[in-house]
Amino acid sequence: MSRVQFFRRAASTARTRARQPFWRRHLVEILGLALLALGIHDVFGSHGFLAMRRSQKELEQLRGEIERLNQQNHELADHVNALRTDPKTIERIAREEMGLARPGEMIFKLPPPAAEKPGQPADTR
């Protein structure tokens, strides 16, 4: 191929490209940008990968909280059942919290021990 033929072919290719519509000339670039935009949206969008991971972590935390609350609920239900039916539990609550005693028993209440302050000698009576 001679130089003249090469330049004629190049000029005809340039004229042919100039006659094509914009979208056809830049189809690859347009598709690349569209795929890039979709990829960014899939990762950073409101329903993307990062949002999904955040939701999964929140779901795990909520499941743990539910499990803890269910355990606490069972413990409280057992305590309520014991307060309703167990005579020893009822007696313990009556003695400790209400200060009640059986007939003939005497209750002695002692003051709480005084806290020692640093630098003062302990009382040795």
Secondary structure as GFF3:
##gff-version 3
##sequence-region A 1 125
A	DSSP	alpha_helix	3	19	.	.	.	ID=ss1
A	DSSP	alpha_helix	22	25	.	.	.	ID=ss2
A	DSSP	alpha_helix	27	44	.	.	.	ID=ss3
A	DSSP	alpha_helix	49	85	.	.	.	ID=ss4
A	DSSP	alpha_helix	87	98	.	.	.	ID=ss5
###
